[in-house]
């Protein structure tokens, strides 16, 4: 199933009164559930995560290795302090304008509002992610080439 059709499907399901939807077609399995996302760690009020729809897209799903049952809780226990720049869309994150170029920003760089922090590629379009804040880059929460989701924290600027 093509990305454009998946996005149309997500839009139609979101606008309907369905609480869940699943589809299997040509080795692609899509399951959508509408509901509130609960945050399991303490989050300061100014960084509250808004409720959003959960959408899971799986292609050529293989059974998980049942021997690997370790859970790493250290990431979920971290509390971000500072201004968080979140992803405005789903796509692939790029830290630099070209593969052989330097990253837009690194930890410790001073940035100003409107400065480009990275690029997210979605549907063959390159979307610049600009800082909404003036300050110092405290954390970069994604790596070059990572798939990012809507609302996912990308940078912490203090």
N, CA, C and O atoms as a GROMACS GRO file, in nm:
protein
  632
    1UNK      N    1   0.086  -0.117   0.000
    1UNK     CA    2   0.000   0.000   0.000
    1UNK      C    3   0.090   0.123   0.000
    1UNK      O    4   0.187   0.129   0.076
    2UNK      N    5   0.060   0.220  -0.083
    2UNK     CA    6   0.140   0.341  -0.094
    2UNK      C    7   0.113   0.436   0.022
    2UNK      O    8   0.005   0.437   0.080
    3UNK      N    9   0.216   0.517   0.055
    3UNK     CA   10   0.207   0.610   0.166
    3UNK      C   11   0.089   0.705   0.149
    3UNK      O   12   0.020   0.737   0.246
    4UNK      N   13   0.066   0.751   0.028
    4UNK     CA   14  -0.045   0.844   0.003
    4UNK      C   15  -0.179   0.781   0.040
    4UNK      O   16  -0.264   0.846   0.101
    5UNK      N   17  -0.197   0.655   0.004
    5UNK     CA   18  -0.321   0.585   0.039
    5UNK      C   19  -0.333   0.563   0.189
    5UNK      O   20  -0.442   0.571   0.245
    6UNK      N   21  -0.219   0.534   0.254
    6UNK     CA   22  -0.220   0.516   0.400
    6UNK      C   23  -0.261   0.646   0.468
    6UNK      O   24  -0.342   0.646   0.561
    7UNK      N   25  -0.205   0.758   0.422
    7UNK     CA   26  -0.239   0.888   0.480
    7UNK      C   27  -0.387   0.922   0.460
    7UNK      O   28  -0.451   0.976   0.550
    8UNK      N   29  -0.442   0.890   0.343
    8UNK     CA   30  -0.585   0.912   0.318
    8UNK      C   31  -0.670   0.826   0.412
    8UNK      O   32  -0.770   0.871   0.466
    9UNK      N   33  -0.626   0.700   0.430
    9UNK     CA   34  -0.697   0.610   0.519
    9UNK      C   35  -0.695   0.662   0.662
    9UNK      O   36  -0.798   0.660   0.730
   10UNK      N   37  -0.580   0.710   0.708
   10UNK     CA   38  -0.569   0.767   0.842
   10UNK      C   39  -0.663   0.885   0.857
   10UNK      O   40  -0.731   0.899   0.959
   11UNK      N   41  -0.668   0.970   0.756
   11UNK     CA   42  -0.754   1.088   0.760
   11UNK      C   43  -0.901   1.048   0.769
   11UNK      O   44  -0.975   1.105   0.849
   12UNK      N   45  -0.943   0.952   0.689
   12UNK     CA   46  -1.083   0.909   0.690
   12UNK      C   47  -1.122   0.842   0.822
   12UNK      O   48  -1.230   0.867   0.875
   13UNK      N   49  -1.033   0.758   0.874
   13UNK     CA   50  -1.063   0.692   1.002
   13UNK      C   51  -1.067   0.795   1.114
   13UNK      O   52  -1.152   0.787   1.203
   14UNK      N   53  -0.976   0.894   1.110
   14UNK     CA   54  -0.973   0.998   1.214
   14UNK      C   55  -1.102   1.078   1.216
   14UNK      O   56  -1.150   1.117   1.324
   15UNK      N   57  -1.160   1.103   1.100
   15UNK     CA   58  -1.281   1.183   1.091
   15UNK      C   59  -1.407   1.102   1.120
   15UNK      O   60  -1.514   1.160   1.141
   16UNK      N   61  -1.395   0.970   1.120
   16UNK     CA   62  -1.512   0.886   1.145
   16UNK      C   63  -1.530   0.866   1.296
   16UNK      O   64  -1.452   0.917   1.376
   17UNK      N   65  -1.633   0.792   1.332
   17UNK     CA   66  -1.660   0.764   1.473
   17UNK      C   67  -1.606   0.627   1.514
   17UNK      O   68  -1.641   0.577   1.621
   18UNK      N   69  -1.521   0.567   1.431
   18UNK     CA   70  -1.463   0.437   1.464
   18UNK      C   71  -1.366   0.451   1.580
   18UNK      O   72  -1.296   0.552   1.592
   19UNK      N   73  -1.361   0.350   1.666
   19UNK     CA   74  -1.263   0.352   1.774
   19UNK      C   75  -1.142   0.267   1.739
   19UNK      O   76  -1.034   0.285   1.797
   20UNK      N   77  -1.157   0.174   1.643
   20UNK     CA   78  -1.043   0.097   1.596
   20UNK      C   79  -1.068   0.051   1.453
   20UNK      O   80  -1.183   0.042   1.409
   21UNK      N   81  -0.960   0.023   1.381
   21UNK     CA   82  -0.968  -0.018   1.242
   21UNK      C   83  -0.844  -0.100   1.211
   21UNK      O   84  -0.734  -0.063   1.253
   22UNK      N   85  -0.859  -0.209   1.138
   22UNK     CA   86  -0.741  -0.286   1.094
   22UNK      C   87  -0.764  -0.335   0.952
   22UNK      O   88  -0.876  -0.361   0.910
   23UNK      N   89  -0.651  -0.348   0.879
   23UNK     CA   90  -0.655  -0.387   0.738
   23UNK      C   91  -0.528  -0.464   0.706
   23UNK      O   92  -0.419  -0.426   0.750
   24UNK      N   93  -0.542  -0.572   0.629
   24UNK     CA   94  -0.427  -0.646   0.579
   24UNK      C   95  -0.440  -0.653   0.428
   24UNK      O   96  -0.543  -0.694   0.374
   25UNK      N   97  -0.330  -0.612   0.360
   25UNK     CA   98  -0.332  -0.612   0.214
   25UNK      C   99  -0.190  -0.628   0.161
   25UNK      O  100  -0.101  -0.550   0.197
   26UNK      N  101  -0.167  -0.726   0.078
   26UNK     CA  102  -0.038  -0.748   0.012
   26UNK      C  103   0.080  -0.748   0.109
   26UNK      O  104   0.181  -0.683   0.082
   27UNK      N  105   0.071  -0.817   0.220
   27UNK     CA  106   0.181  -0.824   0.315
   27UNK      C  107   0.192  -0.704   0.408
   27UNK      O  108   0.282  -0.699   0.491
   28UNK      N  109   0.101  -0.609   0.395
   28UNK     CA  110   0.101  -0.491   0.481
   28UNK      C  111  -0.015  -0.503   0.578
   28UNK      O  112  -0.128  -0.531   0.538
   29UNK      N  113   0.013  -0.480   0.705
   29UNK     CA  114  -0.090  -0.486   0.808
   29UNK      C  115  -0.099  -0.349   0.873
   29UNK      O  116   0.002  -0.296   0.920
   30UNK      N  117  -0.218  -0.292   0.877
   30UNK     CA  118  -0.239  -0.160   0.937
   30UNK      C  119  -0.344  -0.174   1.046
   30UNK      O  120  -0.451  -0.231   1.024
   31UNK      N  121  -0.312  -0.121   1.163
   31UNK     CA  122  -0.408  -0.122   1.274
   31UNK      C  123  -0.411   0.018   1.332
   31UNK      O  124  -0.306   0.074   1.364
   32UNK      N  125  -0.529   0.076   1.346
   32UNK     CA  126  -0.545   0.209   1.402
   32UNK      C  127  -0.641   0.202   1.519
   32UNK      O  128  -0.746   0.138   1.512
   33UNK      N  129  -0.603   0.268   1.628
   33UNK     CA  130  -0.688   0.278   1.745
   33UNK      C  131  -0.693   0.423   1.788
   33UNK      O  132  -0.590   0.490   1.797
   34UNK      N  133  -0.812   0.472   1.814
   34UNK     CA  134  -0.828   0.609   1.859
   34UNK      C  135  -0.846   0.606   2.010
   34UNK      O  136  -0.929   0.532   2.062
   35UNK      N  137  -0.768   0.686   2.079
   35UNK     CA  138  -0.777   0.689   2.224
   35UNK      C  139  -0.674   0.785   2.279
   35UNK      O  140  -0.598   0.846   2.204
   36UNK      N  141  -0.673   0.799   2.408
   36UNK     CA  142  -0.578   0.888   2.474
   36UNK      C  143  -0.450   0.812   2.508
   36UNK      O  144  -0.454   0.695   2.546
   37UNK      N  145  -0.340   0.881   2.492
   37UNK     CA  146  -0.210   0.826   2.528
   37UNK      C  147  -0.179   0.867   2.670
   37UNK      O  148  -0.186   0.985   2.704
   38UNK      N  149  -0.143   0.768   2.756
   38UNK     CA  150  -0.109   0.800   2.893
   38UNK      C  151   0.042   0.814   2.905
   38UNK      O  152   0.117   0.734   2.848
   39UNK      N  153   0.086   0.913   2.977
   39UNK     CA  154   0.228   0.934   3.000
   39UNK      C  155   0.262   0.866   3.132
   39UNK      O  156   0.198   0.891   3.234
   40UNK      N  157   0.366   0.778   3.130
   40UNK     CA  158   0.395   0.698   3.248
   40UNK      C  159   0.496   0.763   3.342
   40UNK      O  160   0.522   0.710   3.450
   41UNK      N  161   0.554   0.876   3.303
   41UNK     CA  162   0.651   0.940   3.391
   41UNK      C  163   0.602   1.081   3.425
   41UNK      O  164   0.514   1.135   3.358
   42UNK      N  165   0.660   1.139   3.529
   42UNK     CA  166   0.622   1.274   3.569
   42UNK      C  167   0.672   1.374   3.466
   42UNK      O  168   0.790   1.373   3.431
   43UNK      N  169   0.583   1.459   3.419
   43UNK     CA  170   0.618   1.559   3.319
   43UNK      C  171   0.576   1.695   3.373
   43UNK      O  172   0.462   1.711   3.417
   44UNK      N  173   0.665   1.795   3.370
   44UNK     CA  174   0.627   1.928   3.415
   44UNK      C  175   0.507   1.979   3.336
   44UNK      O  176   0.490   1.944   3.219
   45UNK      N  177   0.423   2.060   3.398
   45UNK     CA  178   0.300   2.109   3.335
   45UNK      C  179   0.326   2.181   3.203
   45UNK      O  180   0.245   2.172   3.112
   46UNK      N  181   0.439   2.253   3.192
   46UNK     CA  182   0.464   2.327   3.068
   46UNK      C  183   0.512   2.236   2.956
   46UNK      O  184   0.530   2.282   2.843
   47UNK      N  185   0.535   2.106   2.984
   47UNK     CA  186   0.576   2.011   2.881
   47UNK      C  187   0.474   1.898   2.864
   47UNK      O  188   0.508   1.792   2.812
   48UNK      N  189   0.351   1.919   2.905
   48UNK     CA  190   0.249   1.815   2.897
   48UNK      C  191   0.232   1.769   2.753
   48UNK      O  192   0.231   1.851   2.661
   49UNK      N  193   0.218   1.638   2.734
   49UNK     CA  194   0.200   1.581   2.602
   49UNK      C  195   0.052   1.577   2.571
   49UNK      O  196  -0.026   1.520   2.648
   50UNK      N  197   0.009   1.638   2.459
   50UNK     CA  198  -0.134   1.636   2.426
   50UNK      C  199  -0.178   1.496   2.386
   50UNK      O  200  -0.100   1.417   2.334
   51UNK      N  201  -0.305   1.466   2.411
   51UNK     CA  202  -0.360   1.338   2.369
   51UNK      C  203  -0.360   1.334   2.217
   51UNK      O  204  -0.384   1.435   2.152
   52UNK      N  205  -0.333   1.218   2.162
   52UNK     CA  206  -0.333   1.207   2.017
   52UNK      C  207  -0.378   1.067   1.979
   52UNK      O  208  -0.390   0.980   2.065
   53UNK      N  209  -0.405   1.046   1.850
   53UNK     CA  210  -0.448   0.917   1.803
   53UNK      C  211  -0.327   0.827   1.786
   53UNK      O  212  -0.220   0.872   1.744
   54UNK      N  213  -0.343   0.700   1.820
   54UNK     CA  214  -0.235   0.604   1.803
   54UNK      C  215  -0.252   0.538   1.667
   54UNK      O  216  -0.359   0.484   1.638
   55UNK      N  217  -0.149   0.540   1.584
   55UNK     CA  218  -0.154   0.477   1.453
   55UNK      C  219  -0.031   0.389   1.442
   55UNK      O  220   0.082   0.435   1.459
   56UNK      N  221  -0.053   0.262   1.412
   56UNK     CA  222   0.057   0.169   1.398
   56UNK      C  223   0.052   0.113   1.256
   56UNK      O  224  -0.051   0.060   1.215
   57UNK      N  225   0.162   0.123   1.181
   57UNK     CA  226   0.171   0.069   1.047
   57UNK      C  227   0.281  -0.035   1.047
   57UNK      O  228   0.396  -0.005   1.082
   58UNK      N  229   0.248  -0.158   1.009
   58UNK     CA  230   0.346  -0.266   1.008
   58UNK      C  231   0.349  -0.326   0.868
   58UNK      O  232   0.245  -0.350   0.807
   59UNK      N  233   0.470  -0.350   0.817
   59UNK     CA  234   0.484  -0.413   0.686
   59UNK      C  235   0.572  -0.536   0.700
   59UNK      O  236   0.679  -0.530   0.762
   60UNK      N  237   0.527  -0.647   0.642
   60UNK     CA  238   0.600  -0.772   0.648
   60UNK      C  239   0.643  -0.803   0.792
   60UNK      O  240   0.762  -0.818   0.820
   61UNK      N  241   0.546  -0.811   0.880
   61UNK     CA  242   0.570  -0.828   1.023
   61UNK      C  243   0.623  -0.967   1.052
   61UNK      O  244   0.566  -1.066   1.006
   62UNK      N  245   0.732  -0.975   1.128
   62UNK     CA  246   0.792  -1.101   1.170
   62UNK      C  247   0.765  -1.116   1.320
   62UNK      O  248   0.758  -1.015   1.390
   63UNK      N  249   0.751  -1.238   1.370
   63UNK     CA  250   0.731  -1.255   1.514
   63UNK      C  251   0.852  -1.204   1.591
   63UNK      O  252   0.966  -1.218   1.547
   64UNK      N  253   0.825  -1.144   1.706
   64UNK     CA  254   0.932  -1.090   1.791
   64UNK      C  255   1.010  -1.203   1.854
   64UNK      O  256   0.956  -1.310   1.879
   65UNK      N  257   1.137  -1.177   1.881
   65UNK     CA  258   1.221  -1.275   1.949
   65UNK      C  259   1.177  -1.281   2.095
   65UNK      O  260   1.193  -1.185   2.170
   66UNK      N  261   1.123  -1.394   2.134
   66UNK     CA  262   1.067  -1.406   2.268
   66UNK      C  263   1.174  -1.420   2.374
   66UNK      O  264   1.144  -1.404   2.492
   67UNK      N  265   1.298  -1.449   2.336
   67UNK     CA  266   1.407  -1.461   2.433
   67UNK      C  267   1.456  -1.326   2.480
   67UNK      O  268   1.517  -1.317   2.587
   68UNK      N  269   1.430  -1.221   2.405
   68UNK     CA  270   1.478  -1.087   2.440
   68UNK      C  271   1.367  -1.014   2.515
   68UNK      O  272   1.285  -0.946   2.455
   69UNK      N  273   1.365  -1.030   2.646
   69UNK     CA  274   1.256  -0.971   2.725
   69UNK      C  275   1.302  -0.856   2.812
   69UNK      O  276   1.226  -0.807   2.895
   70UNK      N  277   1.428  -0.810   2.793
   70UNK     CA  278   1.476  -0.698   2.873
   70UNK      C  279   1.404  -0.570   2.835
   70UNK      O  280   1.375  -0.546   2.717
   71UNK      N  281   1.374  -0.490   2.932
   71UNK     CA  282   1.310  -0.361   2.909
   71UNK      C  283   1.400  -0.254   2.965
   71UNK      O  284   1.444  -0.262   3.080
   72UNK      N  285   1.428  -0.152   2.883
   72UNK     CA  286   1.515  -0.043   2.927
   72UNK      C  287   1.427   0.073   2.971
   72UNK      O  288   1.370   0.142   2.887
   73UNK      N  289   1.416   0.094   3.101
   73UNK     CA  290   1.331   0.199   3.154
   73UNK      C  291   1.404   0.332   3.170
   73UNK      O  292   1.341   0.431   3.206
   74UNK      N  293   1.533   0.337   3.144
   74UNK     CA  294   1.608   0.459   3.171
   74UNK      C  295   1.561   0.574   3.082
   74UNK      O  296   1.558   0.688   3.127
   75UNK      N  297   1.524   0.546   2.956
   75UNK     CA  298   1.478   0.653   2.867
   75UNK      C  299   1.343   0.708   2.910
   75UNK      O  300   1.320   0.828   2.900
   76UNK      N  301   1.253   0.620   2.958
   76UNK     CA  302   1.121   0.668   2.998
   76UNK      C  303   1.126   0.745   3.130
   76UNK      O  304   1.034   0.819   3.162
   77UNK      N  305   1.235   0.727   3.207
   77UNK     CA  306   1.246   0.796   3.334
   77UNK      C  307   1.305   0.936   3.321
   77UNK      O  308   1.297   1.015   3.415
   78UNK      N  309   1.362   0.968   3.206
   78UNK     CA  310   1.423   1.099   3.187
   78UNK      C  311   1.315   1.206   3.173
   78UNK      O  312   1.215   1.186   3.103
   79UNK      N  313   1.334   1.317   3.237
   79UNK     CA  314   1.243   1.429   3.226
   79UNK      C  315   1.317   1.540   3.154
   79UNK      O  316   1.424   1.583   3.196
   80UNK      N  317   1.259   1.586   3.045
   80UNK     CA  318   1.324   1.692   2.968
   80UNK      C  319   1.295   1.827   3.032
   80UNK      O  320   1.180   1.859   3.060
   81UNK      N  321   1.400   1.906   3.053
   81UNK     CA  322   1.380   2.041   3.102
   81UNK      C  323   1.431   2.136   2.995
   81UNK      O  324   1.534   2.112   2.933
   82UNK      N  325   1.358   2.243   2.973
   82UNK     CA  326   1.391   2.337   2.867
   82UNK      C  327   1.278   2.342   2.766
   82UNK      O  328   1.171   2.286   2.788
   83UNK      N  329   1.304   2.410   2.657
   83UNK     CA  330   1.204   2.422   2.550
   83UNK      C  331   1.223   2.306   2.453
   83UNK      O  332   1.334   2.282   2.405
   84UNK      N  333   1.115   2.236   2.425
   84UNK     CA  334   1.122   2.118   2.339
   84UNK      C  335   1.068   2.152   2.201
   84UNK      O  336   0.958   2.205   2.187
   85UNK      N  337   1.148   2.122   2.098
   85UNK     CA  338   1.104   2.138   1.959
   85UNK      C  339   1.055   2.001   1.915
   85UNK      O  340   1.130   1.904   1.919
   86UNK      N  341   0.928   1.993   1.873
   86UNK     CA  342   0.866   1.867   1.836
   86UNK      C  343   0.849   1.858   1.685
   86UNK      O  344   0.845   1.960   1.615
   87UNK      N  345   0.838   1.737   1.636
   87UNK     CA  346   0.819   1.713   1.493
   87UNK      C  347   0.678   1.754   1.452
   87UNK      O  348   0.580   1.713   1.514
   88UNK      N  349   0.667   1.837   1.346
   88UNK     CA  350   0.535   1.877   1.299
   88UNK      C  351   0.472   1.775   1.204
   88UNK      O  352   0.356   1.792   1.164
   89UNK      N  353   0.545   1.669   1.168
   89UNK     CA  354   0.492   1.570   1.076
   89UNK      C  355   0.569   1.440   1.088
   89UNK      O  356   0.670   1.432   1.157
   90UNK      N  357   0.519   1.337   1.020
   90UNK     CA  358   0.582   1.206   1.016
   90UNK      C  359   0.678   1.204   0.898
   90UNK      O  360   0.644   1.249   0.789
   91UNK      N  361   0.798   1.150   0.919
   91UNK     CA  362   0.892   1.140   0.809
   91UNK      C  363   1.029   1.096   0.857
   91UNK      O  364   1.044   1.045   0.968
   92UNK      N  365   1.129   1.118   0.771
   92UNK     CA  366   1.267   1.081   0.802
   92UNK      C  367   1.344   1.207   0.838
   92UNK      O  368   1.340   1.305   0.764
   93UNK      N  369   1.414   1.205   0.953
   93UNK     CA  370   1.488   1.321   1.001
   93UNK      C  371   1.629   1.321   0.941
   93UNK      O  372   1.697   1.218   0.938
   94UNK      N  373   1.671   1.439   0.895
   94UNK     CA  374   1.808   1.458   0.848
   94UNK      C  375   1.869   1.575   0.924
   94UNK      O  376   1.810   1.682   0.933
   95UNK      N  377   1.989   1.552   0.979
   95UNK     CA  378   2.057   1.652   1.061
   95UNK      C  379   2.135   1.753   0.977
   95UNK      O  380   2.174   1.858   1.028
   96UNK      N  381   2.158   1.722   0.849
   96UNK     CA  382   2.239   1.809   0.763
   96UNK      C  383   2.169   1.829   0.629
   96UNK      O  384   2.083   1.750   0.591
   97UNK      N  385   2.206   1.938   0.557
   97UNK     CA  386   2.140   1.965   0.428
   97UNK      C  387   2.182   1.868   0.317
   97UNK      O  388   2.112   1.856   0.217
   98UNK      N  389   2.294   1.799   0.334
   98UNK     CA  390   2.343   1.702   0.236
   98UNK      C  391   2.425   1.597   0.310
   98UNK      O  392   2.475   1.624   0.420
   99UNK      N  393   2.440   1.477   0.253
   99UNK     CA  394   2.515   1.372   0.323
   99UNK      C  395   2.659   1.410   0.357
   99UNK      O  396   2.712   1.364   0.458
  100UNK      N  397   2.723   1.494   0.276
  100UNK     CA  398   2.862   1.531   0.301
  100UNK      C  399   2.877   1.665   0.372
  100UNK      O  400   2.989   1.714   0.389
  101UNK      N  401   2.765   1.725   0.414
  101UNK     CA  402   2.768   1.856   0.481
  101UNK      C  403   2.766   1.841   0.633
  101UNK      O  404   2.730   1.736   0.686
  102UNK      N  405   2.807   1.948   0.702
  102UNK     CA  406   2.802   1.949   0.848
  102UNK      C  407   2.656   1.957   0.894
  102UNK      O  408   2.569   2.005   0.822
  103UNK      N  409   2.631   1.907   1.016
  103UNK     CA  410   2.497   1.914   1.075
  103UNK      C  411   2.455   2.060   1.092
  103UNK      O  412   2.538   2.149   1.110
  104UNK      N  413   2.323   2.082   1.085
  104UNK     CA  414   2.271   2.217   1.106
  104UNK      C  415   2.310   2.269   1.244
  104UNK      O  416   2.357   2.382   1.258
  105UNK      N  417   2.291   2.185   1.347
  105UNK     CA  418   2.328   2.222   1.484
  105UNK      C  419   2.386   2.101   1.556
  105UNK      O  420   2.360   1.987   1.518
  106UNK      N  421   2.465   2.129   1.660
  106UNK     CA  422   2.516   2.024   1.747
  106UNK      C  423   2.488   2.067   1.891
  106UNK      O  424   2.455   2.183   1.917
  107UNK      N  425   2.500   1.975   1.984
  107UNK     CA  426   2.478   2.006   2.125
  107UNK      C  427   2.577   2.114   2.166
  107UNK      O  428   2.697   2.104   2.140
  108UNK      N  429   2.525   2.217   2.232
  108UNK     CA  430   2.607   2.328   2.277
  108UNK      C  431   2.600   2.450   2.187
  108UNK      O  432   2.643   2.558   2.226
  109UNK      N  433   2.545   2.434   2.065
  109UNK     CA  434   2.532   2.548   1.974
  109UNK      C  435   2.426   2.645   2.026
  109UNK      O  436   2.326   2.605   2.085
  110UNK      N  437   2.450   2.774   2.002
  110UNK     CA  438   2.351   2.876   2.033
  110UNK      C  439   2.264   2.895   1.909
  110UNK      O  440   2.315   2.913   1.799
  111UNK      N  441   2.132   2.891   1.929
  111UNK     CA  442   2.038   2.906   1.817
  111UNK      C  443   1.943   3.022   1.844
  111UNK      O  444   1.921   3.061   1.959
  112UNK      N  445   1.888   3.074   1.736
  112UNK     CA  446   1.789   3.180   1.750
  112UNK      C  447   1.659   3.134   1.684
  112UNK      O  448   1.658   3.041   1.602
  113UNK      N  449   1.552   3.199   1.720
  113UNK     CA  450   1.421   3.165   1.667
  113UNK      C  451   1.423   3.178   1.515
  113UNK      O  452   1.469   3.279   1.461
  114UNK      N  453   1.374   3.075   1.446
  114UNK     CA  454   1.372   3.075   1.301
  114UNK      C  455   1.490   3.006   1.237
  114UNK      O  456   1.491   2.983   1.116
  115UNK      N  457   1.591   2.971   1.316
  115UNK     CA  458   1.710   2.903   1.263
  115UNK      C  459   1.677   2.757   1.232
  115UNK      O  460   1.607   2.692   1.310
  116UNK      N  461   1.726   2.706   1.120
  116UNK     CA  462   1.701   2.567   1.081
  116UNK      C  463   1.780   2.473   1.171
  116UNK      O  464   1.900   2.488   1.189
  117UNK      N  465   1.708   2.373   1.228
  117UNK     CA  466   1.768   2.274   1.316
  117UNK      C  467   1.789   2.141   1.245
  117UNK      O  468   1.879   2.064   1.280
  118UNK      N  469   1.706   2.113   1.146
  118UNK     CA  470   1.712   1.987   1.074
  118UNK      C  471   1.609   1.985   0.964
  118UNK      O  472   1.540   2.084   0.940
  119UNK      N  473   1.597   1.873   0.897
  119UNK     CA  474   1.502   1.855   0.788
  119UNK      C  475   1.426   1.726   0.811
  119UNK      O  476   1.483   1.626   0.855
  120UNK      N  477   1.295   1.727   0.781
  120UNK     CA  478   1.217   1.604   0.781
  120UNK      C  479   1.165   1.583   0.640
  120UNK      O  480   1.098   1.669   0.582
  121UNK      N  481   1.197   1.465   0.584
  121UNK     CA  482   1.150   1.429   0.450
  121UNK      C  483   1.019   1.353   0.466
  121UNK      O  484   1.012   1.252   0.536
  122UNK      N  485   0.917   1.403   0.398
  122UNK     CA  486   0.786   1.337   0.399
  122UNK      C  487   0.730   1.341   0.257
  122UNK      O  488   0.714   1.449   0.199
  123UNK      N  489   0.702   1.226   0.203
  123UNK     CA  490   0.646   1.214   0.068
  123UNK      C  491   0.733   1.288  -0.034
  123UNK      O  492   0.682   1.363  -0.117
  124UNK      N  493   0.863   1.266  -0.028
  124UNK     CA  494   0.963   1.322  -0.121
  124UNK      C  495   0.978   1.474  -0.109
  124UNK      O  496   1.043   1.535  -0.193
  125UNK      N  497   0.919   1.534  -0.007
  125UNK     CA  498   0.934   1.678   0.018
  125UNK      C  499   1.023   1.699   0.139
  125UNK      O  500   1.009   1.630   0.240
  126UNK      N  501   1.115   1.795   0.128
  126UNK     CA  502   1.204   1.827   0.238
  126UNK      C  503   1.146   1.945   0.316
  126UNK      O  504   1.127   2.053   0.261
  127UNK      N  505   1.119   1.924   0.445
  127UNK     CA  506   1.058   2.026   0.531
  127UNK      C  507   1.159   2.069   0.637
  127UNK      O  508   1.202   1.988   0.719
  128UNK      N  509   1.198   2.197   0.634
  128UNK     CA  510   1.294   2.247   0.732
  128UNK      C  511   1.226   2.260   0.868
  128UNK      O  512   1.114   2.310   0.879
  129UNK      N  513   1.296   2.215   0.971
  129UNK     CA  514   1.248   2.229   1.109
  129UNK      C  515   1.322   2.346   1.168
  129UNK      O  516   1.445   2.344   1.182
  130UNK      N  517   1.249   2.449   1.204
  130UNK     CA  518   1.308   2.572   1.256
  130UNK      C  519   1.288   2.582   1.406
  130UNK      O  520   1.188   2.533   1.461
  131UNK      N  521   1.384   2.645   1.472
  131UNK     CA  522   1.376   2.665   1.616
  131UNK      C  523   1.265   2.766   1.647
  131UNK      O  524   1.250   2.867   1.578
  132UNK      N  525   1.189   2.737   1.748
  132UNK     CA  526   1.086   2.828   1.795
  132UNK      C  527   1.138   2.914   1.910
  132UNK      O  528   1.069   3.002   1.960
  133UNK      N  529   1.262   2.886   1.951
  133UNK     CA  530   1.317   2.948   2.071
  133UNK      C  531   1.458   3.001   2.047
  133UNK      O  532   1.529   2.955   1.958
  134UNK      N  533   1.498   3.097   2.128
  134UNK     CA  534   1.637   3.143   2.135
  134UNK      C  535   1.701   3.068   2.251
  134UNK      O  536   1.639   3.050   2.355
  135UNK      N  537   1.826   3.024   2.234
  135UNK     CA  538   1.894   2.958   2.344
  135UNK      C  539   2.004   2.867   2.297
  135UNK      O  540   2.057   2.881   2.186
  136UNK      N  541   2.038   2.772   2.382
  136UNK     CA  542   2.147   2.677   2.357
  136UNK      C  543   2.087   2.538   2.337
  136UNK      O  544   1.997   2.498   2.411
  137UNK      N  545   2.137   2.465   2.239
  137UNK     CA  546   2.091   2.328   2.214
  137UNK      C  547   2.144   2.239   2.326
  137UNK      O  548   2.264   2.215   2.336
  138UNK      N  549   2.053   2.191   2.411
  138UNK     CA  550   2.090   2.108   2.526
  138UNK      C  551   2.095   1.961   2.488
  138UNK      O  552   2.185   1.888   2.530
  139UNK      N  553   1.997   1.916   2.406
  139UNK     CA  554   1.990   1.777   2.365
  139UNK      C  555   1.940   1.766   2.222
  139UNK      O  556   1.855   1.845   2.180
  140UNK      N  557   1.992   1.670   2.149
  140UNK     CA  558   1.937   1.630   2.019
  140UNK      C  559   1.886   1.489   2.040
  140UNK      O  560   1.965   1.397   2.065
  141UNK      N  561   1.755   1.470   2.031
  141UNK     CA  562   1.691   1.347   2.072
  141UNK      C  563   1.674   1.244   1.960
  141UNK      O  564   1.627   1.134   1.985
  142UNK      N  565   1.713   1.280   1.837
  142UNK     CA  566   1.702   1.189   1.723
  142UNK      C  567   1.835   1.186   1.648
  142UNK      O  568   1.916   1.278   1.658
  143UNK      N  569   1.855   1.079   1.573
  143UNK     CA  570   1.977   1.063   1.494
  143UNK      C  571   1.945   1.083   1.347
  143UNK      O  572   1.831   1.068   1.304
  144UNK      N  573   2.047   1.117   1.271
  144UNK     CA  574   2.033   1.134   1.127
  144UNK      C  575   1.978   1.004   1.066
  144UNK      O  576   2.032   0.896   1.090
  145UNK      N  577   1.871   1.015   0.988
  145UNK     CA  578   1.810   0.899   0.923
  145UNK      C  579   1.701   0.832   1.003
  145UNK      O  580   1.639   0.738   0.955
  146UNK      N  581   1.675   0.880   1.126
  146UNK     CA  582   1.569   0.822   1.209
  146UNK      C  583   1.431   0.856   1.153
  146UNK      O  584   1.409   0.965   1.101
  147UNK      N  585   1.338   0.761   1.164
  147UNK     CA  586   1.199   0.786   1.133
  147UNK      C  587   1.138   0.856   1.254
  147UNK      O  588   1.153   0.810   1.366
  148UNK      N  589   1.069   0.969   1.232
  148UNK     CA  590   1.008   1.043   1.342
  148UNK      C  591   0.857   1.048   1.324
  148UNK      O  592   0.806   1.038   1.212
  149UNK      N  593   0.788   1.064   1.435
  149UNK     CA  594   0.642   1.070   1.435
  149UNK      C  595   0.596   1.212   1.464
  149UNK      O  596   0.673   1.294   1.514
  150UNK      N  597   0.471   1.240   1.435
  150UNK     CA  598   0.412   1.369   1.465
  150UNK      C  599   0.416   1.391   1.616
  150UNK      O  600   0.375   1.304   1.693
  151UNK      N  601   0.464   1.507   1.658
  151UNK     CA  602   0.468   1.541   1.800
  151UNK      C  603   0.585   1.485   1.877
  151UNK      O  604   0.599   1.510   1.996
  152UNK      N  605   0.672   1.407   1.809
  152UNK     CA  606   0.787   1.348   1.876
  152UNK      C  607   0.890   1.457   1.910
  152UNK      O  608   0.924   1.537   1.824
  153UNK      N  609   0.939   1.460   2.032
  153UNK     CA  610   1.043   1.559   2.068
  153UNK      C  611   1.170   1.535   1.986
  153UNK      O  612   1.217   1.422   1.975
  154UNK      N  613   1.225   1.643   1.929
  154UNK     CA  614   1.345   1.633   1.847
  154UNK      C  615   1.465   1.698   1.915
  154UNK      O  616   1.575   1.643   1.916
  155UNK      N  617   1.443   1.819   1.971
  155UNK     CA  618   1.551   1.898   2.031
  155UNK      C  619   1.504   1.957   2.163
  155UNK      O  620   1.385   1.984   2.181
  156UNK      N  621   1.599   1.975   2.255
  156UNK     CA  622   1.573   2.049   2.379
  156UNK      C  623   1.663   2.171   2.375
  156UNK      O  624   1.785   2.160   2.362
  157UNK      N  625   1.600   2.289   2.386
  157UNK     CA  626   1.674   2.415   2.382
  157UNK      C  627   1.651   2.486   2.512
  157UNK      O  628   1.537   2.504   2.556
  158UNK      N  629   1.761   2.527   2.575
  158UNK     CA  630   1.752   2.592   2.706
  158UNK      C  631   1.796   2.735   2.698
  158UNK      O  632   1.795   2.806   2.799
   0.00000   0.00000   0.00000
